[in-house]
């Protein structure tokens, strides 16, 4: 299995975006090593949330329910590890993420 080091890109990229009044969470494989990231991708839609603005807590909860966690701070990825961010107002929020260990979801 490919070892992930501090400078290795996160094997998955989580994207959150608002469309038609609902937040959507998409997780896509961004790893070159299939033994590290064997899921091509998934998309889930969140129901209405009580959170104003960006629903970070709801997205993180749904991410965990789907078997993923934000990249731990000691790893780097396509985004700042462990944090949601976006480059521009019209871009989706993104965060590097990792699969949860088996049985952790």
N, C-alpha and C positions, 0 to 999 in steps of 0.2 A: 504494500500500500504506500502511496506517496505521502511523505511526511510534510505536514504543514508547518512552516516556520514563521517567524515574526514578519517576514517580508512577503509571504505568499498571499496571493489574492484569495479572497473568500470564495468558496466553491459555488455559492449562490448569490444572486442579487435580488433583494426584495424591492418592489416598486409599489407605491401607494398613490392612487389618483382618484379624483372626484369626477364622476360622470353621471349625468342625469339625476343628480341629487343624492347619489349613493357613493360611498367610498369603496374602492376595489383594491384588493391586494393581489399582486402578481409576484410569484417567485420563479426565477429562471436560472438555469444552469449556466454558469460562466466559467467553469473549470475545463481545462484541457485534459485532465486525467479522469476517465470514466470511473475508475475505482474509488475516487474521492467523491464525485458527484454523479450518481447514477439516475437521478430524476431529471427529465428534460425541463419540466416546469409545471406550475399550477396557478389557477386564478380563482379567488373567492371574492364574494361580494358581502360587505358588512351590512347589517340592518341599521336602522337609525340609531345614533348614539346620543348620549346626553352631553357629550363634549362639544364645546365651541371651538371652531377652527380645526386645526389638524388633530385627529383623534388618536394620538400616539398610544395611549393605554389600550384602547380597543384593538388597534392594529397589532400591537405586541402580543396581546392575548390571543388573537386569531392566528398569528404567526406560530405561536407555541402550540395551539390546538392542531395546527397543520403539520407539526413535527419539526419546526425550525426555531432558531433563536438568533438574535442579532450577534454578529461576530464579537467574540470577547475582545476587550481593549488591547490585548497583546498581539492581535493579528491586524494586518492591514488588508484592505480590500478596495473595491471600486469606489466606495464611499468611506468616510471616516468610520472606522470600525466601532460598532456598538451604538451608533447614532444615526437618526434619520436626518437627511439634508436634501436640499435641492439647489440646483445652479441658478434657476430663474423661475419667476412666478408661473410661467406657462409649462414648466417641466414637472414630471412626477417627483415625489419624494422618493429617495433611494437609501438603502443601507445594505452593506454586506451581511450575509447571514450564513449560518452553519446548521446542518441537521442536528436535531437533538439525539442523544444516545438512545438506543432501542429501549422502549418502555418508559421514556421520560415524559412523553406528551400527555 
